[in-house]
Amino acid sequence: MALVGALAACGGDSGSEASSSGAEGGFEGEDIDLVVPYEPGGGYDAYARALAPYLEECTGARVVVRNEPGAGGLVATNKTAAAPASENRLQIVNTVGLVSAQIAGAEGADFDLNDLNWIGRVSAPPNVVVVSPDSRFQTWQDIVESGETVRFVAQGPGANDYIAPNILGEAYGFPFEIITGFAGSTEARQSVVAGDADAHALPVDSQLGAIESGDVRPVVTVDEEPDPLLPDTPAISETEAPDADAQAIVDSLIAMGETGRSLIVSPEMEQARVDALREGFQCAVENEELLEELESQQRPINALNGEEAAELVREVLDSPEAFQELVVASY
């Protein structure tokens, strides 16, 4: 997707120009905490640590990555939502998880996403449904037409790999079961590899290693178009839902996936400083060195500016009642 609101001056060798731009918002020489709401080593941590030096270039601040795990990201997000205007706290978030938690009224979700200041979307990897290489399901259509129960694995209610199959199974009307109790997504996927379950749905970048090693085989991405990392895997838009209501549910699931991984700050941060961070983010994600670095890690940037990210979140929070009921049922 083309970047919105491009800052032509911000390129691979434009650090000094970028820093002077950021200084107008008052971050020159200050510290900014870039909070990752999970343990070190995962995808969110990788994106944050890759972004940090480029955000420094583009804002003139010193950006320090801090890991604050707890409650699937809710602990850190609650702290960001309540942070005073004086706190330079920037957080990367699993927007899909936060949106679904707010829709479901999940315990511990003490924030309103519409109140937060959105700095921009970093990436938006769609879910991909994978099966074992020798699965009886060769295509997504095979799953949709299955007369036998399709066994999905998931980490537990409220998790991405629980919400997606619950919504897809109900929308397409095939019999399904969700098996839980795994220690993590790797253990859940291993159950599919071993033939003890049929399918697993997680974002593309979380499944890519297992796909490339041949442990699992992708059958569909939950998106409008095939994903660049899996160009030969069809998008779910190619499989027609049973009726208009079901299609609206699928479309809402696609839209929720598009909220992706984003950056937020407190509702209390002054607008001038929010604007400076938004400019700094746009500058950073246009830097060719950053794009090449993340591409080498198979972690592409798919940026939206802050206003667009906020609007996308608002639209999903206002999704059809039937979709919201399925999200609630996934908790």
Buried (B, 14 or more C-beta within 10 A) or exposed (E): EEBBBEBEEBBBEBBEBBBEBBBBBBBBEBEBBBBBBBEEEBBBBBBBBBBBBBBBBBBBBBBEBEBBBBBBBBBBBBBBBBBEEEBBBBBBBBBBBBBBBBBBEBEBBEBEBEEBBBBBBBBBBBBBBBBBEEBEBEBBBBBBEBEEEBBBBBBBBBBBBBBBBBBBBBBBEBEBEBBBEBEEBEEBBBBBBEEEBBBBBBBBBBBBEBBEEEBBBBBBBBBBEBBEBBEEBBBBBEBEBEEEEBBBBBBBBBBBBBBBBBBBBBBBBEEEBBBBBBBBBBBBBBBEEBBEBBEEEEBBBBBBBBEBBBEBBEBBBEBEEBBBBBBEEBB
